[in-house]
């Protein structure tokens, strides 16, 4: 019975080259499909993000402005104590201020899309996917034979991914006319060929694992979660985008009320401060009170505390004010 831990006998260079070539030929289609799946997922989520932003951008901007006004009013009223609680942010508003799915990952051979994807008919979508796979098989960087070839393929792959993300069928068709490589290479020996194939095998295996990790990370992004929720709501016959807009409008109305209440309270505080005893007269009033009534002396401490409180509220909003109560 053979020992399962026993190392196999070394084969000839030709056999090793053949074994690696067979393995590469089986992995290359998997790599192309994996790249296509990742591009499909990124393109779908990016399209969802563009659509959502177009529906809620004005509302979230208004909500951001109200939140800034409220934060400034609360800053001015901090002396009231710890009574104010910030409402939880609306999920869509919080999403709008964050990064897109493509910005959060370190996705190779592609740049963050700044434009929405073109609307395509079903047959055009099928052609787009077919062209993408055809081009990826020809130009994928992990199938390069040397560094110069890899650099060329990297630039081509970025152009392919950009056209695919934009749904630009015409651009992909033009890329089909590009040459496979701008140069050729001559293998000097079996050793060199084996080394090149081994490096290519390692890159392909590493890239497959990298894509798997990227897909897993992408599926956890808030945009992906919201897109799946939108799809579930749509299957139930409801308009998820309209529901998000309605929630934002409700939050805006609540923020407007909160801002108005804070503004009114701040005005009342300022009016109360104007009716208070002038600071310059305070010392004279205290002195006269003690001369007229010795029993008033016991109340000076409490009255002085109230005086300091008024001084603090008056000076609190002045920038770079110094503490003059020492």
GUKETOR-175024 format. One record per residue (C-alpha): residue number from 1; residue in three letters; chain; x, y, z. Coordinates in nm, 4 decimals. Example, Ala and Ser with C-alpha at 12.3 -4.5 7.8 and 13.67 -1.06 7.14 Angstrom:
2
> 1, ALA, A, 1.2300, -0.4500, 0.7800;
> 2, SER, A, 1.3670, -0.1060, 0.7140;
END
This chain:
326
> 1, UNK, A, 0.0000, 0.0000, 0.0000;
> 2, UNK, A, 0.1398, 0.3398, -0.0980;
> 3, UNK, A, 0.2238, 0.5884, 0.1716;
> 4, UNK, A, -0.0075, 0.8931, 0.1185;
> 5, UNK, A, 0.2563, 1.1231, 0.2705;
> 6, UNK, A, 0.5281, 1.0029, 0.0387;
> 7, UNK, A, 0.6481, 1.2715, -0.2075;
> 8, UNK, A, 0.5956, 1.1788, -0.5721;
> 9, UNK, A, 0.8972, 1.1100, -0.7817;
> 10, UNK, A, 1.0376, 1.4117, -0.9658;
> 11, UNK, A, 0.9288, 1.4307, -1.3245;
> 12, UNK, A, 1.1101, 1.5757, -1.6223;
> 13, UNK, A, 1.0876, 1.9436, -1.7087;
> 14, UNK, A, 0.8593, 1.8667, -2.0001;
> 15, UNK, A, 0.6190, 1.6762, -1.7758;
> 16, UNK, A, 0.6178, 1.9567, -1.5184;
> 17, UNK, A, 0.5502, 2.2116, -1.7920;
> 18, UNK, A, 0.2664, 1.9974, -1.9227;
> 19, UNK, A, 0.1130, 1.9528, -1.5756;
> 20, UNK, A, 0.1215, 2.3258, -1.5004;
> 21, UNK, A, -0.0153, 2.4081, -1.8459;
> 22, UNK, A, -0.3081, 2.1701, -1.7944;
> 23, UNK, A, -0.3816, 2.3254, -1.4541;
> 24, UNK, A, -0.3585, 2.6783, -1.5958;
> 25, UNK, A, -0.5920, 2.5894, -1.8787;
> 26, UNK, A, -0.8488, 2.4747, -1.6241;
> 27, UNK, A, -0.8074, 2.7839, -1.4033;
> 28, UNK, A, -0.8104, 3.0509, -1.6733;
> 29, UNK, A, -1.1829, 3.0117, -1.7591;
> 30, UNK, A, -1.2619, 3.0205, -1.3862;
> 31, UNK, A, -1.0622, 3.3409, -1.3524;
> 32, UNK, A, -1.2458, 3.5057, -1.6420;
> 33, UNK, A, -1.5827, 3.4057, -1.4954;
> 34, UNK, A, -1.4795, 3.5313, -1.1518;
> 35, UNK, A, -1.3708, 3.8670, -1.2945;
> 36, UNK, A, -1.6984, 3.8884, -1.4843;
> 37, UNK, A, -1.8997, 3.8093, -1.1710;
> 38, UNK, A, -1.7148, 4.0770, -0.9752;
> 39, UNK, A, -1.7703, 4.3307, -1.2535;
> 40, UNK, A, -2.1387, 4.2362, -1.2740;
> 41, UNK, A, -2.1804, 4.2826, -0.9001;
> 42, UNK, A, -1.9978, 4.6174, -0.8932;
> 43, UNK, A, -2.1883, 4.7444, -1.1968;
> 44, UNK, A, -2.5264, 4.6484, -1.0481;
> 45, UNK, A, -2.4507, 4.8091, -0.7128;
> 46, UNK, A, -2.3087, 5.1219, -0.8795;
> 47, UNK, A, -2.6258, 5.1555, -1.0883;
> 48, UNK, A, -2.8335, 5.1235, -0.7715;
> 49, UNK, A, -2.6200, 5.3885, -0.5985;
> 50, UNK, A, -2.6589, 5.6326, -0.8871;
> 51, UNK, A, -3.0359, 5.5842, -0.8894;
> 52, UNK, A, -3.0677, 5.6251, -0.5136;
> 53, UNK, A, -2.8522, 5.9377, -0.5090;
> 54, UNK, A, -3.0573, 6.0915, -0.7893;
> 55, UNK, A, -3.3737, 6.0366, -0.5808;
> 56, UNK, A, -3.2504, 6.1535, -0.2420;
> 57, UNK, A, -2.9568, 6.3914, -0.3020;
> 58, UNK, A, -3.1599, 6.7126, -0.2571;
> 59, UNK, A, -3.3324, 6.5739, 0.0515;
> 60, UNK, A, -3.0117, 6.4563, 0.2187;
> 61, UNK, A, -2.8450, 6.7904, 0.1425;
> 62, UNK, A, -3.1353, 6.9687, 0.3124;
> 63, UNK, A, -3.1150, 6.7290, 0.6052;
> 64, UNK, A, -2.7395, 6.7894, 0.6351;
> 65, UNK, A, -2.7993, 7.1656, 0.6413;
> 66, UNK, A, -3.0629, 7.1325, 0.9140;
> 67, UNK, A, -2.8351, 6.9058, 1.1175;
> 68, UNK, A, -2.5584, 7.1665, 1.0937;
> 69, UNK, A, -2.7948, 7.4422, 1.2095;
> 70, UNK, A, -2.9177, 7.2290, 1.4986;
> 71, UNK, A, -2.5623, 7.1404, 1.5999;
> 72, UNK, A, -2.4705, 7.5105, 1.6089;
> 73, UNK, A, -2.7761, 7.5987, 1.8175;
> 74, UNK, A, -2.6992, 7.3174, 2.0607;
> 75, UNK, A, -2.3408, 7.4365, 2.0840;
> 76, UNK, A, -2.4670, 7.7773, 2.1919;
> 77, UNK, A, -2.7020, 7.6215, 2.4467;
> 78, UNK, A, -2.4566, 7.3766, 2.6011;
> 79, UNK, A, -2.4714, 7.5585, 2.9346;
> 80, UNK, A, -2.8267, 7.4249, 2.9809;
> 81, UNK, A, -2.6797, 7.0854, 3.0687;
> 82, UNK, A, -2.6979, 6.7389, 2.9226;
> 83, UNK, A, -3.0627, 6.7440, 2.8208;
> 84, UNK, A, -3.0283, 6.7262, 2.4452;
> 85, UNK, A, -3.0177, 6.3977, 2.2597;
> 86, UNK, A, -2.9301, 6.3659, 1.8924;
> 87, UNK, A, -3.1856, 6.1646, 1.6990;
> 88, UNK, A, -3.0561, 5.8541, 1.5176;
> 89, UNK, A, -2.9636, 5.9399, 1.1594;
> 90, UNK, A, -3.1888, 5.8251, 0.8828;
> 91, UNK, A, -3.0308, 5.5214, 0.7162;
> 92, UNK, A, -3.0444, 5.6706, 0.3675;
> 93, UNK, A, -2.8985, 5.9995, 0.4911;
> 94, UNK, A, -2.6158, 5.8156, 0.6638;
> 95, UNK, A, -2.5563, 5.6127, 0.3485;
> 96, UNK, A, -2.5439, 5.9255, 0.1332;
> 97, UNK, A, -2.2603, 6.0687, 0.3408;
> 98, UNK, A, -2.0517, 5.7503, 0.3181;
> 99, UNK, A, -1.8400, 5.5844, 0.0506;
> 100, UNK, A, -1.9757, 5.3990, -0.2472;
> 101, UNK, A, -1.9224, 5.0251, -0.2761;
> 102, UNK, A, -1.6448, 5.0667, -0.5338;
> 103, UNK, A, -1.4692, 5.3262, -0.3160;
> 104, UNK, A, -1.4536, 5.1024, -0.0091;
> 105, UNK, A, -1.2723, 4.8140, -0.1805;
> 106, UNK, A, -0.9296, 4.7900, -0.3372;
> 107, UNK, A, -1.0527, 4.6452, -0.6637;
> 108, UNK, A, -0.7811, 4.5729, -0.9159;
> 109, UNK, A, -0.7721, 4.6867, -1.2759;
> 110, UNK, A, -1.0565, 4.9354, -1.2381;
> 111, UNK, A, -1.1243, 5.2929, -1.1394;
> 112, UNK, A, -1.4240, 5.4299, -0.9479;
> 113, UNK, A, -1.7039, 5.5042, -1.1942;
> 114, UNK, A, -1.8261, 5.8658, -1.1867;
> 115, UNK, A, -2.1095, 5.8229, -1.4379;
> 116, UNK, A, -2.4270, 5.6130, -1.4263;
> 117, UNK, A, -2.4359, 5.3003, -1.6367;
> 118, UNK, A, -2.6100, 5.3263, -1.9722;
> 119, UNK, A, -2.9523, 5.1671, -2.0057;
> 120, UNK, A, -2.9296, 4.8633, -2.2316;
> 121, UNK, A, -3.1797, 4.6252, -2.3855;
> 122, UNK, A, -3.1605, 4.2607, -2.2845;
> 123, UNK, A, -2.9852, 4.1558, -2.6053;
> 124, UNK, A, -2.7334, 4.4379, -2.5604;
> 125, UNK, A, -2.6661, 4.3259, -2.2026;
> 126, UNK, A, -2.5977, 3.9742, -2.3287;
> 127, UNK, A, -2.3595, 4.1087, -2.5941;
> 128, UNK, A, -2.1865, 4.3238, -2.3338;
> 129, UNK, A, -2.1195, 4.0230, -2.1095;
> 130, UNK, A, -2.0037, 3.8094, -2.4004;
> 131, UNK, A, -1.7601, 4.0768, -2.5191;
> 132, UNK, A, -1.6312, 4.1292, -2.1668;
> 133, UNK, A, -1.5483, 3.7617, -2.1239;
> 134, UNK, A, -1.3856, 3.7454, -2.4652;
> 135, UNK, A, -1.1665, 4.0470, -2.3889;
> 136, UNK, A, -1.0822, 3.9260, -2.0381;
> 137, UNK, A, -0.9587, 3.5961, -2.1795;
> 138, UNK, A, -0.7271, 3.7835, -2.4149;
> 139, UNK, A, -0.5984, 4.0598, -2.1895;
> 140, UNK, A, -0.6141, 3.9482, -1.8265;
> 141, UNK, A, -0.2890, 4.0605, -1.6525;
> 142, UNK, A, -0.2427, 3.7298, -1.4717;
> 143, UNK, A, -0.1860, 3.5619, -1.8069;
> 144, UNK, A, 0.1137, 3.7785, -1.8940;
> 145, UNK, A, 0.4424, 3.6197, -1.9987;
> 146, UNK, A, 0.6671, 3.8985, -1.8686;
> 147, UNK, A, 0.6457, 4.2364, -1.6918;
> 148, UNK, A, 0.6160, 4.4397, -2.0124;
> 149, UNK, A, 0.3291, 4.2181, -2.1242;
> 150, UNK, A, 0.1711, 4.2460, -1.7804;
> 151, UNK, A, 0.1817, 4.6267, -1.7879;
> 152, UNK, A, 0.0155, 4.6323, -2.1299;
> 153, UNK, A, -0.2508, 4.3859, -2.0173;
> 154, UNK, A, -0.3154, 4.5862, -1.6985;
> 155, UNK, A, -0.3884, 4.9013, -1.8977;
> 156, UNK, A, -0.6099, 4.7075, -2.1346;
> 157, UNK, A, -0.7976, 4.5416, -1.8479;
> 158, UNK, A, -0.8663, 4.8774, -1.6847;
> 159, UNK, A, -1.0075, 5.0078, -2.0135;
> 160, UNK, A, -1.2190, 4.6915, -2.0491;
> 161, UNK, A, -1.3551, 4.7218, -1.6952;
> 162, UNK, A, -1.4305, 5.0931, -1.7391;
> 163, UNK, A, -1.6246, 5.0279, -2.0602;
> 164, UNK, A, -1.8100, 4.7380, -1.8999;
> 165, UNK, A, -1.9003, 4.9391, -1.5889;
> 166, UNK, A, -2.0365, 5.2178, -1.8116;
> 167, UNK, A, -2.2287, 4.9709, -2.0298;
> 168, UNK, A, -2.0381, 5.1011, -2.3315;
> 169, UNK, A, -2.0857, 4.8282, -2.5905;
> 170, UNK, A, -1.9239, 5.0340, -2.8676;
> 171, UNK, A, -1.6072, 5.0843, -2.6622;
> 172, UNK, A, -1.5747, 4.7108, -2.5962;
> 173, UNK, A, -1.6119, 4.6411, -2.9671;
> 174, UNK, A, -1.3279, 4.8846, -3.0395;
> 175, UNK, A, -1.1094, 4.7135, -2.7782;
> 176, UNK, A, -1.1501, 4.3880, -2.9701;
> 177, UNK, A, -0.9402, 4.5445, -3.2458;
> 178, UNK, A, -0.6433, 4.6014, -3.0129;
> 179, UNK, A, -0.3440, 4.3664, -3.0603;
> 180, UNK, A, -0.2903, 4.0848, -2.8136;
> 181, UNK, A, 0.0493, 4.2226, -2.7125;
> 182, UNK, A, 0.2827, 4.4940, -2.8357;
> 183, UNK, A, 0.5821, 4.2611, -2.8350;
> 184, UNK, A, 0.6867, 3.8995, -2.8490;
> 185, UNK, A, 0.9173, 3.6976, -2.6290;
> 186, UNK, A, 1.1377, 3.4007, -2.7083;
> 187, UNK, A, 1.1668, 3.1263, -2.4485;
> 188, UNK, A, 1.5351, 3.0370, -2.4228;
> 189, UNK, A, 1.5023, 2.7135, -2.2306;
> 190, UNK, A, 1.2661, 2.4696, -2.0624;
> 191, UNK, A, 1.3787, 2.6047, -1.7238;
> 192, UNK, A, 1.2721, 2.9582, -1.8165;
> 193, UNK, A, 0.9407, 2.8381, -1.9529;
> 194, UNK, A, 0.8727, 2.6365, -1.6375;
> 195, UNK, A, 0.9549, 2.9375, -1.4185;
> 196, UNK, A, 0.7235, 3.1649, -1.6163;
> 197, UNK, A, 0.4387, 2.9127, -1.6027;
> 198, UNK, A, 0.4870, 2.8619, -1.2287;
> 199, UNK, A, 0.4676, 3.2382, -1.1680;
> 200, UNK, A, 0.1585, 3.2658, -1.3835;
> 201, UNK, A, -0.0072, 2.9779, -1.1950;
> 202, UNK, A, 0.0637, 3.1477, -0.8622;
> 203, UNK, A, -0.0789, 3.4803, -0.9856;
> 204, UNK, A, -0.3946, 3.3152, -1.1173;
> 205, UNK, A, -0.4520, 3.1255, -0.7918;
> 206, UNK, A, -0.3881, 3.4391, -0.5839;
> 207, UNK, A, -0.6221, 3.6453, -0.8007;
> 208, UNK, A, -0.9010, 3.3888, -0.7692;
> 209, UNK, A, -0.8729, 3.4076, -0.3893;
> 210, UNK, A, -0.8598, 3.7864, -0.4037;
> 211, UNK, A, -1.1798, 3.8018, -0.6091;
> 212, UNK, A, -1.3534, 3.5686, -0.3649;
> 213, UNK, A, -1.2552, 3.7989, -0.0777;
> 214, UNK, A, -1.3654, 4.1071, -0.2728;
> 215, UNK, A, -1.7061, 3.9557, -0.3482;
> 216, UNK, A, -1.7560, 3.8653, 0.0170;
> 217, UNK, A, -1.6615, 4.2174, 0.1271;
> 218, UNK, A, -1.8803, 4.3747, -0.1405;
> 219, UNK, A, -2.1847, 4.1751, -0.0298;
> 220, UNK, A, -2.1531, 4.3264, 0.3196;
> 221, UNK, A, -2.1432, 4.6866, 0.1977;
> 222, UNK, A, -2.4437, 4.9014, 0.2954;
> 223, UNK, A, -2.5257, 4.9625, -0.0715;
> 224, UNK, A, -2.5501, 4.5877, -0.1368;
> 225, UNK, A, -2.7735, 4.5401, 0.1665;
> 226, UNK, A, -2.9987, 4.8288, 0.0620;
> 227, UNK, A, -3.0153, 4.6996, -0.2960;
> 228, UNK, A, -3.1297, 4.3578, -0.1766;
> 229, UNK, A, -3.3907, 4.5239, 0.0453;
> 230, UNK, A, -3.5126, 4.7287, -0.2505;
> 231, UNK, A, -3.5454, 4.4109, -0.4587;
> 232, UNK, A, -3.7454, 4.2391, -0.1828;
> 233, UNK, A, -3.9775, 4.5407, -0.1483;
> 234, UNK, A, -4.0217, 4.5564, -0.5274;
> 235, UNK, A, -4.1248, 4.1893, -0.5345;
> 236, UNK, A, -4.3932, 4.2775, -0.2799;
> 237, UNK, A, -4.5254, 4.5436, -0.5177;
> 238, UNK, A, -4.3982, 4.8480, -0.3264;
> 239, UNK, A, -4.1767, 5.1383, -0.4312;
> 240, UNK, A, -3.8781, 5.1284, -0.1941;
> 241, UNK, A, -3.7296, 5.4502, -0.3342;
> 242, UNK, A, -4.0555, 5.6370, -0.2670;
> 243, UNK, A, -4.0613, 5.4999, 0.0888;
> 244, UNK, A, -3.7057, 5.6226, 0.1462;
> 245, UNK, A, -3.7994, 5.9679, 0.0150;
> 246, UNK, A, -4.1033, 5.9789, 0.2438;
> 247, UNK, A, -3.8894, 5.8855, 0.5453;
> 248, UNK, A, -3.6391, 6.1593, 0.4614;
> 249, UNK, A, -3.9173, 6.4196, 0.4285;
> 250, UNK, A, -4.0508, 6.3131, 0.7662;
> 251, UNK, A, -3.7037, 6.3471, 0.9193;
> 252, UNK, A, -3.6651, 6.6905, 0.7613;
> 253, UNK, A, -3.9959, 6.8015, 0.9141;
> 254, UNK, A, -3.8821, 6.6788, 1.2577;
> 255, UNK, A, -3.5476, 6.8579, 1.2224;
> 256, UNK, A, -3.7214, 7.1802, 1.1211;
> 257, UNK, A, -3.9389, 7.1661, 1.4333;
> 258, UNK, A, -3.6342, 7.0949, 1.6512;
> 259, UNK, A, -3.4414, 7.3823, 1.4946;
> 260, UNK, A, -3.7348, 7.6239, 1.5414;
> 261, UNK, A, -3.7743, 7.5242, 1.9076;
> 262, UNK, A, -3.4041, 7.5766, 1.9736;
> 263, UNK, A, -3.4079, 7.9146, 1.7988;
> 264, UNK, A, -3.7044, 8.0264, 2.0124;
> 265, UNK, A, -3.5364, 7.9159, 2.3348;
> 266, UNK, A, -3.2141, 8.0912, 2.2404;
> 267, UNK, A, -3.4041, 8.4162, 2.1667;
> 268, UNK, A, -3.5782, 8.3908, 2.5057;
> 269, UNK, A, -3.2419, 8.3447, 2.6772;
> 270, UNK, A, -3.1000, 8.6515, 2.5037;
> 271, UNK, A, -3.4063, 8.8619, 2.5963;
> 272, UNK, A, -3.3749, 8.7512, 2.9593;
> 273, UNK, A, -3.0107, 8.8543, 2.9618;
> 274, UNK, A, -3.0994, 9.2040, 2.8362;
> 275, UNK, A, -3.3401, 9.2595, 3.1305;
> 276, UNK, A, -3.0809, 9.1501, 3.3868;
> 277, UNK, A, -2.8939, 9.3988, 3.6070;
> 278, UNK, A, -2.6076, 9.5653, 3.4242;
> 279, UNK, A, -2.2756, 9.4133, 3.5257;
> 280, UNK, A, -2.1217, 9.7552, 3.5973;
> 281, UNK, A, -2.3910, 9.8338, 3.8580;
> 282, UNK, A, -2.3785, 9.5004, 4.0357;
> 283, UNK, A, -2.1003, 9.5861, 4.2826;
> 284, UNK, A, -2.2679, 9.9153, 4.3899;
> 285, UNK, A, -2.6026, 9.7448, 4.4441;
> 286, UNK, A, -2.4432, 9.4773, 4.6588;
> 287, UNK, A, -2.2601, 9.7362, 4.8694;
> 288, UNK, A, -2.5730, 9.9501, 4.9279;
> 289, UNK, A, -2.7728, 9.6433, 5.0198;
> 290, UNK, A, -2.5243, 9.5394, 5.2870;
> 291, UNK, A, -2.5142, 9.8916, 5.4390;
> 292, UNK, A, -2.8941, 9.9147, 5.4546;
> 293, UNK, A, -2.9539, 9.5667, 5.5875;
> 294, UNK, A, -2.6864, 9.3609, 5.7628;
> 295, UNK, A, -2.9006, 9.0475, 5.7304;
> 296, UNK, A, -2.8636, 9.0724, 5.3522;
> 297, UNK, A, -2.4993, 8.9692, 5.3780;
> 298, UNK, A, -2.5922, 8.6032, 5.3973;
> 299, UNK, A, -2.7620, 8.6252, 5.0596;
> 300, UNK, A, -2.4658, 8.7790, 4.8779;
> 301, UNK, A, -2.3030, 8.4441, 4.8073;
> 302, UNK, A, -2.6125, 8.3019, 4.6362;
> 303, UNK, A, -2.6715, 8.6236, 4.4447;
> 304, UNK, A, -2.3073, 8.6294, 4.3342;
> 305, UNK, A, -2.3431, 8.2752, 4.2043;
> 306, UNK, A, -2.6382, 8.3889, 3.9931;
> 307, UNK, A, -2.4308, 8.6823, 3.8710;
> 308, UNK, A, -2.1530, 8.4478, 3.7601;
> 309, UNK, A, -2.4095, 8.2304, 3.5874;
> 310, UNK, A, -2.5353, 8.5309, 3.3877;
> 311, UNK, A, -2.1777, 8.6290, 3.3022;
> 312, UNK, A, -2.1019, 8.2816, 3.1786;
> 313, UNK, A, -2.4147, 8.2680, 2.9601;
> 314, UNK, A, -2.3332, 8.6121, 2.8215;
> 315, UNK, A, -1.9693, 8.5404, 2.7439;
> 316, UNK, A, -2.0182, 8.1805, 2.6353;
> 317, UNK, A, -2.0825, 8.2665, 2.2728;
> 318, UNK, A, -1.7942, 8.5132, 2.2351;
> 319, UNK, A, -1.5007, 8.3601, 2.0521;
> 320, UNK, A, -1.1704, 8.3543, 2.2386;
> 321, UNK, A, -1.3376, 8.4945, 2.5528;
> 322, UNK, A, -1.1300, 8.4778, 2.8707;
> 323, UNK, A, -1.2527, 8.3761, 3.2092;
> 324, UNK, A, -1.2882, 8.6975, 3.4112;
> 325, UNK, A, -1.4199, 8.5364, 3.7249;
> 326, UNK, A, -1.0870, 8.4453, 3.8892;
END
